[in-house]
Amino acid sequence: MDFPEQLKSFTARIPKLSESIFTEEATKTALVMPFLSILGYNVFDPTEVIPEFTADHGTKKGEKVDYAVCLNNQPEILIECKALGSDLNNNQASQLFRYYSVTNARVGVLTNGVKYRFFSDLDSPNKMDAKPFYEVDMLNLREKDVNELKRFTKEVFDPNDLTSIAISLKYTNEIIQILQDELNSPSDEFVKFFARHVYNGQITKNVLEKFRYIVKDARNQFINEKINSRLKMAMSETKPEEKVVEADSEDEPENDDGIFTTVEEWEGFYIVRAILRSITDANRVNLRDTKSYCGVLFDNSNRKPICRLRFNSKQKYLGIFDENKKEQKIPINDLSEIYDHADVLKKTVEFYDSA
């Protein structure tokens, strides 16, 4: 398997592995070392991956960082591991901060086996930055993450190119976060920027509030049109297949009036598709939106519900089904929690596929 396939295969196993991981040592063995192996480093060669790497720092003698990854006999990547589920904050990174300044390492990595935070010294030479230049969540892996992680594989990693890579990643991700925050909750400055381009009158408080709703609505229309455009393009590139549509009295009648599929609902749908990709063709997993929920169906049949994405209220719910098609609504706070129910979703599809 090539790197993307290895990485995706590994991340698909993480939820199951996590059930048996309770300590920091287990996190290293089950999650961190396999990840380093996928990156191409020989974890069994102590000249390439040094466990319990020691570098004295001032009055702190004999302190160890969990791993040092070496290239040309020089430590280039320092890795500090915490137990699975641990919060990754600056206190947890304290050893990395100390070690970074007394070695020639170019990258510091703080991880709990699922989340990885990559640090460098962009703000001040030889002093590790307080903020990571890149973060990745293995349970919410995006296509762009696969490409970025490939930069750190043994085959292509070049310490001399790190500064330009880190700068690009850091500021790109920060700008994306600002845009995301503004789109979710537009600030006065953001709303005024658009209002001044289309409104000639004085922007009073009332005008500002009206434009806040207009900006949100324009955002929704823009995103929806982009998604629909990409879906139509994708569909035009594949041969149309006959769809099976069956009635189900439990489902609401299809009606496009007032139905808007949100970005979160699309994201949830693609997470479900990603989970099921290992056991079925992704094209057999379909989305059908209603006013109350987004239904994810097998073979586009109402009689074969895989799950329901109930994201229309403040508290989100994932609806999963037993063999009698009885729905259980599970509260979720983050879309990544859908992965926690991967086994149930797969079992549901396997039941339909074998019937």
Secondary structure, DSSP 4 states (H G I P E B T S, - for coil): --HHHHHHHHHHHHHHHHTT--SHHHHIIIIIHHHHHHTT--TT-TTTEEEEEE--BTTB-S-EEEEEEEETTEEEEEEEE--TT----TTTTHHHHHHHTTS--SEEEEESSSEEEEE--SSBTTB--SS-SEEEEGGG--HHHHHHHHTTSTTT--GGGHHHHHHHHHHHHHHHHHHHHHHHS--HHHHHHHHHHH--S---HHHHHHHHHHHHHHHHHHHHHHHHHHHHHHHHTS---PPP----TTSPPP--TT----HHHHHHHHHHHHHHTTTS-GGGEEEEE-SS-EEEEETT-TTSEEEEEE-SSSSEEEEEE-TT--EEEEEESSGGGGGGGHHHHHHHHHHHHH-
